């Protein structure tokens, strides 16, 4: 169910400094006004990692990034644990999304609620995500992270967990050579996100990351805007 109401240009919380390491929460502002629904309702049909969901809304898949938190990347230490935690909470359930805007990958940013459980807060409380204090000043979320750290819950049981933004920056340096290769190199392979019909090559951060995906040829689907498909 789509409920019209929010235009990106009217989202003050997103017009400030929403630049999350060049990957998340970099608001995708179009040249012309784009109207977003203020609320989405649907069934969660996919969990990509500890802060990304796929929700079926009016029979169409919508990618949703949990607002104001950042969980370990799927290939990072504790990434699979975070994904499992979110899957237990969300997969197959009906959810309501309070839409906050779009990120630079055109995913919906939102606060996701299932019944009385707010997933953004719950992932912090269980210790599977960081609160983005630099871009969000919600004292409740900050307190939940602090309590999880103190109680050594989730990833905080580790001696020195690496923040995902640091991991992404480090990985970019390591993968710089791979990312510079042409997508049609002889050793390149391709992955198709069946839900979005977007093709990723093997150098892409989204390669083999979608739950509803498969190997494909370089001519299938639409090329990813990040890696060129």
C-alpha atoms as an extended CHARMM CRD file, in Angstrom:
* protein
*
       229  EXT
         1         1  UNK       CA              0.0000000000        0.0000000000        0.0000000000  PROA      1               0.0000000000
         2         2  UNK       CA              1.3960000000        3.3460000000       -1.0570000000  PROA      2               0.0000000000
         3         3  UNK       CA              0.4560000000        6.5240000000        0.7880000000  PROA      3               0.0000000000
         4         4  UNK       CA              1.5780000000        9.6680000000       -1.0730000000  PROA      4               0.0000000000
         5         5  UNK       CA              2.9340000000       12.5600000000        0.8380000000  PROA      5               0.0000000000
         6         6  UNK       CA              6.6400000000       13.2240000000        1.1000000000  PROA      6               0.0000000000
         7         7  UNK       CA              8.6860000000       15.0350000000       -1.5040000000  PROA      7               0.0000000000
         8         8  UNK       CA             12.4280000000       14.5560000000       -1.1600000000  PROA      8               0.0000000000
         9         9  UNK       CA             12.9820000000       18.2980000000       -1.1110000000  PROA      9               0.0000000000
        10        10  UNK       CA             10.7640000000       18.5630000000        1.9510000000  PROA      10              0.0000000000
        11        11  UNK       CA             12.8220000000       16.1430000000        4.0330000000  PROA      11              0.0000000000
        12        12  UNK       CA             14.9450000000       18.4420000000        6.2010000000  PROA      12              0.0000000000
        13        13  UNK       CA             16.6950000000       15.5730000000        7.9020000000  PROA      13              0.0000000000
        14        14  UNK       CA             18.0670000000       14.5410000000        4.5220000000  PROA      14              0.0000000000
        15        15  UNK       CA             19.0630000000       17.9630000000        3.2430000000  PROA      15              0.0000000000
        16        16  UNK       CA             21.8620000000       18.4060000000        5.7410000000  PROA      16              0.0000000000
        17        17  UNK       CA             24.9950000000       16.3100000000        5.5380000000  PROA      17              0.0000000000
        18        18  UNK       CA             23.6960000000       12.8560000000        4.6520000000  PROA      18              0.0000000000
        19        19  UNK       CA             26.8630000000       11.4610000000        3.1460000000  PROA      19              0.0000000000
        20        20  UNK       CA             27.5690000000        8.0190000000        4.5530000000  PROA      20              0.0000000000
        21        21  UNK       CA             31.0310000000        7.1640000000        3.3050000000  PROA      21              0.0000000000
        22        22  UNK       CA             29.8290000000        7.6690000000       -0.2540000000  PROA      22              0.0000000000
        23        23  UNK       CA             27.7320000000        4.5220000000        0.0250000000  PROA      23              0.0000000000
        24        24  UNK       CA             24.7530000000        4.9660000000        2.3060000000  PROA      24              0.0000000000
        25        25  UNK       CA             22.5510000000        7.8950000000        3.1570000000  PROA      25              0.0000000000
        26        26  UNK       CA             23.8980000000       10.0120000000        0.3460000000  PROA      26              0.0000000000
        27        27  UNK       CA             20.5470000000       11.4530000000       -0.6630000000  PROA      27              0.0000000000
        28        28  UNK       CA             19.6480000000       10.8520000000       -4.2820000000  PROA      28              0.0000000000
        29        29  UNK       CA             18.1980000000       14.2250000000       -5.1670000000  PROA      29              0.0000000000
        30        30  UNK       CA             16.7610000000       14.3290000000       -8.6920000000  PROA      30              0.0000000000
        31        31  UNK       CA             16.9550000000       17.4280000000      -10.8250000000  PROA      31              0.0000000000
        32        32  UNK       CA             13.1880000000       17.7140000000      -10.6870000000  PROA      32              0.0000000000
        33        33  UNK       CA             10.9570000000       17.2430000000       -7.6690000000  PROA      33              0.0000000000
        34        34  UNK       CA             10.2920000000       13.6010000000       -6.9180000000  PROA      34              0.0000000000
        35        35  UNK       CA              7.4760000000       12.5850000000       -4.6340000000  PROA      35              0.0000000000
        36        36  UNK       CA              7.8980000000        9.6280000000       -2.3180000000  PROA      36              0.0000000000
        37        37  UNK       CA              5.1980000000        7.8730000000       -0.3360000000  PROA      37              0.0000000000
        38        38  UNK       CA              5.3150000000        8.7510000000        3.3400000000  PROA      38              0.0000000000
        39        39  UNK       CA              4.4210000000        5.1920000000        4.2900000000  PROA      39              0.0000000000
        40        40  UNK       CA              4.7350000000        1.7160000000        2.7990000000  PROA      40              0.0000000000
        41        41  UNK       CA              3.1000000000       -1.5180000000        3.8660000000  PROA      41              0.0000000000
        42        42  UNK       CA              3.9830000000       -4.9710000000        2.6620000000  PROA      42              0.0000000000
        43        43  UNK       CA              5.4850000000       -8.3980000000        3.2850000000  PROA      43              0.0000000000
        44        44  UNK       CA              9.2140000000       -8.7630000000        3.8310000000  PROA      44              0.0000000000
        45        45  UNK       CA             10.3690000000      -11.2330000000        1.1870000000  PROA      45              0.0000000000
        46        46  UNK       CA             14.1310000000      -10.7680000000        1.4380000000  PROA      46              0.0000000000
        47        47  UNK       CA             16.8700000000       -9.8850000000        3.9120000000  PROA      47              0.0000000000
        48        48  UNK       CA             20.1020000000       -8.8600000000        2.1710000000  PROA      48              0.0000000000
        49        49  UNK       CA             22.1840000000       -8.0450000000        5.2540000000  PROA      49              0.0000000000
        50        50  UNK       CA             21.7790000000       -6.6130000000        8.7400000000  PROA      50              0.0000000000
        51        51  UNK       CA             20.2030000000       -3.3540000000        7.5950000000  PROA      51              0.0000000000
        52        52  UNK       CA             18.6960000000       -4.0030000000        4.1420000000  PROA      52              0.0000000000
        53        53  UNK       CA             15.3420000000       -5.5650000000        3.3030000000  PROA      53              0.0000000000
        54        54  UNK       CA             13.2190000000       -6.3380000000        0.2930000000  PROA      54              0.0000000000
        55        55  UNK       CA              9.5150000000       -5.6680000000        0.8300000000  PROA      55              0.0000000000
        56        56  UNK       CA              6.7080000000       -6.6440000000       -1.5130000000  PROA      56              0.0000000000
        57        57  UNK       CA              4.4300000000       -3.6030000000       -1.8710000000  PROA      57              0.0000000000
        58        58  UNK       CA              1.4120000000       -3.8800000000       -4.1750000000  PROA      58              0.0000000000
        59        59  UNK       CA              3.0710000000       -6.9370000000       -5.7520000000  PROA      59              0.0000000000
        60        60  UNK       CA              6.2380000000       -4.9560000000       -6.5140000000  PROA      60              0.0000000000
        61        61  UNK       CA              9.5870000000       -5.4250000000       -4.6910000000  PROA      61              0.0000000000
        62        62  UNK       CA             10.9510000000       -2.3660000000       -2.8650000000  PROA      62              0.0000000000
        63        63  UNK       CA             14.4820000000       -2.2580000000       -1.4760000000  PROA      63              0.0000000000
        64        64  UNK       CA             14.5290000000       -0.6930000000        2.0040000000  PROA      64              0.0000000000
        65        65  UNK       CA             17.6000000000        0.4580000000        3.9400000000  PROA      65              0.0000000000
        66        66  UNK       CA             17.0360000000        0.7660000000        7.7040000000  PROA      66              0.0000000000
        67        67  UNK       CA             17.3700000000        4.4440000000        8.5740000000  PROA      67              0.0000000000
        68        68  UNK       CA             19.9350000000        5.7400000000       11.1090000000  PROA      68              0.0000000000
        69        69  UNK       CA             21.7480000000        2.4490000000       11.7040000000  PROA      69              0.0000000000
        70        70  UNK       CA             24.6250000000        0.6340000000       10.0150000000  PROA      70              0.0000000000
        71        71  UNK       CA             25.1730000000       -3.1090000000       10.3720000000  PROA      71              0.0000000000
        72        72  UNK       CA             28.2820000000       -5.0680000000        9.3260000000  PROA      72              0.0000000000
        73        73  UNK       CA             28.5570000000       -5.7640000000        5.6100000000  PROA      73              0.0000000000
        74        74  UNK       CA             27.5140000000       -9.2850000000        4.6160000000  PROA      74              0.0000000000
        75        75  UNK       CA             31.1400000000      -10.2870000000        3.8710000000  PROA      75              0.0000000000
        76        76  UNK       CA             32.5080000000       -8.5660000000        6.9880000000  PROA      76              0.0000000000
        77        77  UNK       CA             33.1210000000      -10.1700000000       10.3790000000  PROA      77              0.0000000000
        78        78  UNK       CA             29.7450000000      -10.5910000000       12.0910000000  PROA      78              0.0000000000
        79        79  UNK       CA             27.9670000000       -9.6680000000        8.8530000000  PROA      79              0.0000000000
        80        80  UNK       CA             26.2980000000      -13.0480000000        8.5020000000  PROA      80              0.0000000000
        81        81  UNK       CA             25.2810000000      -12.9890000000       12.1730000000  PROA      81              0.0000000000
        82        82  UNK       CA             23.6630000000       -9.5740000000       11.7240000000  PROA      82              0.0000000000
        83        83  UNK       CA             21.8130000000      -10.8050000000        8.6480000000  PROA      83              0.0000000000
        84        84  UNK       CA             20.5390000000      -13.8570000000       10.5410000000  PROA      84              0.0000000000
        85        85  UNK       CA             19.3640000000      -11.6490000000       13.4020000000  PROA      85              0.0000000000
        86        86  UNK       CA             17.3840000000       -9.4100000000       11.0580000000  PROA      86              0.0000000000
        87        87  UNK       CA             15.9940000000      -12.4440000000        9.2220000000  PROA      87              0.0000000000
        88        88  UNK       CA             14.6760000000      -13.8950000000       12.4830000000  PROA      88              0.0000000000
        89        89  UNK       CA             12.9440000000      -10.6290000000       13.2540000000  PROA      89              0.0000000000
        90        90  UNK       CA             11.5850000000       -9.8090000000        9.8250000000  PROA      90              0.0000000000
        91        91  UNK       CA             11.5150000000      -12.4400000000        7.1110000000  PROA      91              0.0000000000
        92        92  UNK       CA              8.0410000000      -13.3700000000        5.8960000000  PROA      92              0.0000000000
        93        93  UNK       CA              6.2860000000      -10.8190000000        8.1100000000  PROA      93              0.0000000000
        94        94  UNK       CA              4.0680000000       -7.8430000000        7.3260000000  PROA      94              0.0000000000
        95        95  UNK       CA              5.8060000000       -4.5220000000        7.9230000000  PROA      95              0.0000000000
        96        96  UNK       CA              5.1350000000       -0.8110000000        7.8920000000  PROA      96              0.0000000000
        97        97  UNK       CA              7.8220000000        1.5690000000        6.6310000000  PROA      97              0.0000000000
        98        98  UNK       CA              7.9700000000        5.2240000000        7.6580000000  PROA      98              0.0000000000
        99        99  UNK       CA              9.7780000000        6.6200000000        4.6210000000  PROA      99              0.0000000000
       100       100  UNK       CA             12.6770000000        9.0140000000        5.2180000000  PROA      100             0.0000000000
       101       101  UNK       CA             13.9770000000        9.3960000000        1.6560000000  PROA      101             0.0000000000
       102       102  UNK       CA             16.2880000000        7.6010000000       -0.8030000000  PROA      102             0.0000000000
       103       103  UNK       CA             19.9600000000        6.6980000000       -0.6560000000  PROA      103             0.0000000000
       104       104  UNK       CA             22.3460000000        7.1050000000       -3.5760000000  PROA      104             0.0000000000
       105       105  UNK       CA             21.4900000000        3.5920000000       -4.7760000000  PROA      105             0.0000000000
       106       106  UNK       CA             17.8210000000        4.6330000000       -4.9300000000  PROA      106             0.0000000000
       107       107  UNK       CA             16.8700000000        2.3800000000       -2.0470000000  PROA      107             0.0000000000
       108       108  UNK       CA             14.1190000000        3.5870000000        0.2380000000  PROA      108             0.0000000000
       109       109  UNK       CA             15.4040000000        4.7900000000        3.5980000000  PROA      109             0.0000000000
       110       110  UNK       CA             12.9570000000        4.0980000000        6.3680000000  PROA      110             0.0000000000
       111       111  UNK       CA             11.9870000000        3.2200000000        9.8920000000  PROA      111             0.0000000000
       112       112  UNK       CA             10.5250000000       -0.2980000000        9.6900000000  PROA      112             0.0000000000
       113       113  UNK       CA              7.9970000000       -1.6090000000       12.1870000000  PROA      113             0.0000000000
       114       114  UNK       CA              6.5300000000       -5.0930000000       12.5860000000  PROA      114             0.0000000000
       115       115  UNK       CA              3.6720000000       -5.0150000000       15.0470000000  PROA      115             0.0000000000
       116       116  UNK       CA              5.1090000000       -3.1160000000       18.0110000000  PROA      116             0.0000000000
       117       117  UNK       CA              8.7350000000       -3.8780000000       17.1560000000  PROA      117             0.0000000000
       118       118  UNK       CA             10.7820000000       -1.1760000000       15.4050000000  PROA      118             0.0000000000
       119       119  UNK       CA             13.5170000000       -3.0570000000       13.5640000000  PROA      119             0.0000000000
       120       120  UNK       CA             15.9820000000       -0.1550000000       13.4980000000  PROA      120             0.0000000000
       121       121  UNK       CA             15.9270000000        0.1010000000       17.2890000000  PROA      121             0.0000000000
       122       122  UNK       CA             15.7610000000       -3.6520000000       17.8370000000  PROA      122             0.0000000000
       123       123  UNK       CA             18.9340000000       -4.2900000000       15.8290000000  PROA      123             0.0000000000
       124       124  UNK       CA             20.7320000000       -1.7300000000       17.9990000000  PROA      124             0.0000000000
       125       125  UNK       CA             19.3230000000       -3.2140000000       21.1910000000  PROA      125             0.0000000000
       126       126  UNK       CA             20.4160000000       -6.7250000000       20.2290000000  PROA      126             0.0000000000
       127       127  UNK       CA             23.8760000000       -5.4190000000       19.4200000000  PROA      127             0.0000000000
       128       128  UNK       CA             23.9640000000       -6.0370000000       15.6750000000  PROA      128             0.0000000000
       129       129  UNK       CA             24.3820000000       -2.4770000000       14.3870000000  PROA      129             0.0000000000
       130       130  UNK       CA             25.9090000000        0.9360000000       15.0200000000  PROA      130             0.0000000000
       131       131  UNK       CA             23.8750000000        4.1000000000       15.4720000000  PROA      131             0.0000000000
       132       132  UNK       CA             24.9090000000        6.8030000000       12.9890000000  PROA      132             0.0000000000
       133       133  UNK       CA             25.2990000000        9.5340000000       15.5730000000  PROA      133             0.0000000000
       134       134  UNK       CA             26.9880000000       11.8490000000       13.1110000000  PROA      134             0.0000000000
       135       135  UNK       CA             23.8460000000       12.0140000000       11.0120000000  PROA      135             0.0000000000
       136       136  UNK       CA             21.1090000000       11.1870000000       13.5040000000  PROA      136             0.0000000000
       137       137  UNK       CA             20.6980000000       12.6260000000       17.0020000000  PROA      137             0.0000000000
       138       138  UNK       CA             17.9850000000       10.3300000000       18.3180000000  PROA      138             0.0000000000
       139       139  UNK       CA             18.8850000000        9.9080000000       22.0000000000  PROA      139             0.0000000000
       140       140  UNK       CA             16.8530000000        6.7140000000       22.2660000000  PROA      140             0.0000000000
       141       141  UNK       CA             18.9180000000        5.0170000000       19.5440000000  PROA      141             0.0000000000
       142       142  UNK       CA             22.1860000000        6.2780000000       21.0270000000  PROA      142             0.0000000000
       143       143  UNK       CA             21.1920000000        4.8350000000       24.4110000000  PROA      143             0.0000000000
       144       144  UNK       CA             20.2960000000        1.4640000000       22.8870000000  PROA      144             0.0000000000
       145       145  UNK       CA             23.7190000000        1.1680000000       21.2830000000  PROA      145             0.0000000000
       146       146  UNK       CA             25.4610000000        2.2140000000       24.5050000000  PROA      146             0.0000000000
       147       147  UNK       CA             23.5510000000       -0.3840000000       26.5210000000  PROA      147             0.0000000000
       148       148  UNK       CA             24.3220000000       -3.1250000000       23.9800000000  PROA      148             0.0000000000
       149       149  UNK       CA             28.0280000000       -2.2080000000       24.1250000000  PROA      149             0.0000000000
       150       150  UNK       CA             27.9980000000       -2.3180000000       27.9250000000  PROA      150             0.0000000000
       151       151  UNK       CA             26.1970000000       -5.6580000000       27.9450000000  PROA      151             0.0000000000
       152       152  UNK       CA             28.5000000000       -7.0820000000       25.2510000000  PROA      152             0.0000000000
       153       153  UNK       CA             25.4990000000       -8.1650000000       23.2220000000  PROA      153             0.0000000000
       154       154  UNK       CA             25.7710000000       -9.2850000000       19.6250000000  PROA      154             0.0000000000
       155       155  UNK       CA             28.8990000000       -8.0310000000       17.8560000000  PROA      155             0.0000000000
       156       156  UNK       CA             29.9410000000       -6.1230000000       20.9940000000  PROA      156             0.0000000000
       157       157  UNK       CA             31.0530000000       -9.4590000000       22.4470000000  PROA      157             0.0000000000
       158       158  UNK       CA             34.0810000000       -9.0970000000       20.1570000000  PROA      158             0.0000000000
       159       159  UNK       CA             37.1570000000       -7.3400000000       21.4890000000  PROA      159             0.0000000000
       160       160  UNK       CA             37.2560000000       -4.6060000000       18.8450000000  PROA      160             0.0000000000
       161       161  UNK       CA             34.4820000000       -4.7750000000       16.2220000000  PROA      161             0.0000000000
       162       162  UNK       CA             35.2130000000       -2.8160000000       13.0560000000  PROA      162             0.0000000000
       163       163  UNK       CA             32.6450000000       -0.1650000000       12.1050000000  PROA      163             0.0000000000
       164       164  UNK       CA             31.1990000000       -0.9540000000        8.6650000000  PROA      164             0.0000000000
       165       165  UNK       CA             32.1280000000        2.4670000000        7.2720000000  PROA      165             0.0000000000
       166       166  UNK       CA             35.7970000000        1.7580000000        8.1000000000  PROA      166             0.0000000000
       167       167  UNK       CA             35.4870000000       -1.6850000000        6.5420000000  PROA      167             0.0000000000
       168       168  UNK       CA             34.0000000000       -0.2290000000        3.3540000000  PROA      168             0.0000000000
       169       169  UNK       CA             36.7820000000        2.3410000000        3.0570000000  PROA      169             0.0000000000
       170       170  UNK       CA             39.4480000000       -0.3160000000        3.5780000000  PROA      170             0.0000000000
       171       171  UNK       CA             37.8040000000       -2.6700000000        1.0950000000  PROA      171             0.0000000000
       172       172  UNK       CA             37.6720000000        0.0650000000       -1.5590000000  PROA      172             0.0000000000
       173       173  UNK       CA             41.4330000000        0.4340000000       -1.3620000000  PROA      173             0.0000000000
       174       174  UNK       CA             42.0030000000       -3.3240000000       -1.5750000000  PROA      174             0.0000000000
       175       175  UNK       CA             39.5310000000       -3.7400000000       -4.4520000000  PROA      175             0.0000000000
       176       176  UNK       CA             40.6110000000       -0.6490000000       -6.3800000000  PROA      176             0.0000000000
       177       177  UNK       CA             42.4570000000       -2.7090000000       -8.9720000000  PROA      177             0.0000000000
       178       178  UNK       CA             39.5620000000       -5.1060000000       -9.4580000000  PROA      178             0.0000000000
       179       179  UNK       CA             37.0190000000       -2.3140000000       -9.7800000000  PROA      179             0.0000000000
       180       180  UNK       CA             39.0460000000       -0.6740000000      -12.5180000000  PROA      180             0.0000000000
       181       181  UNK       CA             38.7820000000       -3.7190000000      -14.7930000000  PROA      181             0.0000000000
       182       182  UNK       CA             36.3400000000       -3.4930000000      -17.7030000000  PROA      182             0.0000000000
       183       183  UNK       CA             33.1110000000       -5.3530000000      -17.0930000000  PROA      183             0.0000000000
       184       184  UNK       CA             33.6800000000       -7.4980000000      -20.2000000000  PROA      184             0.0000000000
       185       185  UNK       CA             37.1020000000       -8.8170000000      -19.1340000000  PROA      185             0.0000000000
       186       186  UNK       CA             37.5250000000      -12.4930000000      -19.8790000000  PROA      186             0.0000000000
       187       187  UNK       CA             37.5390000000      -13.3290000000      -16.1660000000  PROA      187             0.0000000000
       188       188  UNK       CA             34.4530000000      -11.2510000000      -15.2980000000  PROA      188             0.0000000000
       189       189  UNK       CA             31.2750000000      -12.9900000000      -14.1590000000  PROA      189             0.0000000000
       190       190  UNK       CA             27.8250000000      -11.5060000000      -13.7060000000  PROA      190             0.0000000000
       191       191  UNK       CA             24.9590000000      -11.6180000000      -11.2300000000  PROA      191             0.0000000000
       192       192  UNK       CA             21.3490000000      -10.6340000000      -11.9560000000  PROA      192             0.0000000000
       193       193  UNK       CA             19.0930000000       -9.2960000000       -9.2000000000  PROA      193             0.0000000000
       194       194  UNK       CA             15.8960000000      -10.8870000000      -10.4780000000  PROA      194             0.0000000000
       195       195  UNK       CA             13.6890000000       -8.5500000000       -8.4500000000  PROA      195             0.0000000000
       196       196  UNK       CA             15.1740000000       -5.3060000000       -9.7900000000  PROA      196             0.0000000000
       197       197  UNK       CA             16.4970000000       -6.7440000000      -13.0930000000  PROA      197             0.0000000000
       198       198  UNK       CA             19.8690000000       -5.0800000000      -12.3970000000  PROA      198             0.0000000000
       199       199  UNK       CA             23.0780000000       -6.8230000000      -13.5320000000  PROA      199             0.0000000000
       200       200  UNK       CA             26.2780000000       -6.6240000000      -11.4450000000  PROA      200             0.0000000000
       201       201  UNK       CA             29.7580000000       -7.7230000000      -12.4770000000  PROA      201             0.0000000000
       202       202  UNK       CA             32.1220000000       -9.6030000000      -10.1800000000  PROA      202             0.0000000000
       203       203  UNK       CA             33.8820000000       -6.4240000000       -9.0190000000  PROA      203             0.0000000000
       204       204  UNK       CA             30.6490000000       -4.9090000000       -7.6500000000  PROA      204             0.0000000000
       205       205  UNK       CA             29.8130000000       -4.6680000000       -3.9600000000  PROA      205             0.0000000000
       206       206  UNK       CA             26.3330000000       -6.0100000000       -4.7990000000  PROA      206             0.0000000000
       207       207  UNK       CA             27.6210000000       -9.0620000000       -6.7050000000  PROA      207             0.0000000000
       208       208  UNK       CA             25.8680000000      -12.2280000000       -5.4540000000  PROA      208             0.0000000000
       209       209  UNK       CA             24.3370000000      -10.1890000000       -2.6190000000  PROA      209             0.0000000000
       210       210  UNK       CA             20.6580000000      -10.3010000000       -3.6060000000  PROA      210             0.0000000000
       211       211  UNK       CA             18.6320000000      -13.1430000000       -2.1830000000  PROA      211             0.0000000000
       212       212  UNK       CA             16.4730000000      -13.3700000000       -5.2920000000  PROA      212             0.0000000000
       213       213  UNK       CA             19.2680000000      -13.5420000000       -7.8640000000  PROA      213             0.0000000000
       214       214  UNK       CA             21.1840000000      -15.7930000000      -10.2390000000  PROA      214             0.0000000000
       215       215  UNK       CA             24.2540000000      -15.9700000000      -12.4450000000  PROA      215             0.0000000000
       216       216  UNK       CA             23.7040000000      -14.3700000000      -15.8320000000  PROA      216             0.0000000000
       217       217  UNK       CA             25.3940000000      -13.2660000000      -19.0500000000  PROA      217             0.0000000000
       218       218  UNK       CA             26.7280000000       -9.7380000000      -19.6670000000  PROA      218             0.0000000000
       219       219  UNK       CA             23.7300000000       -9.0050000000      -21.8950000000  PROA      219             0.0000000000
       220       220  UNK       CA             20.9540000000       -9.7560000000      -19.4060000000  PROA      220             0.0000000000
       221       221  UNK       CA             19.1320000000       -7.1360000000      -17.3310000000  PROA      221             0.0000000000
       222       222  UNK       CA             20.0630000000       -3.5090000000      -16.8020000000  PROA      222             0.0000000000
       223       223  UNK       CA             23.6310000000       -2.5010000000      -15.9740000000  PROA      223             0.0000000000
       224       224  UNK       CA             24.3420000000       -1.4780000000      -12.3740000000  PROA      224             0.0000000000
       225       225  UNK       CA             25.0550000000        2.2460000000      -12.0730000000  PROA      225             0.0000000000
       226       226  UNK       CA             27.9620000000        1.5840000000       -9.7240000000  PROA      226             0.0000000000
       227       227  UNK       CA             29.9730000000       -1.1050000000      -11.5430000000  PROA      227             0.0000000000
       228       228  UNK       CA             28.5890000000       -0.7250000000      -15.0720000000  PROA      228             0.0000000000
       229       229  UNK       CA             27.2440000000       -4.2670000000      -15.0720000000  PROA      229             0.0000000000
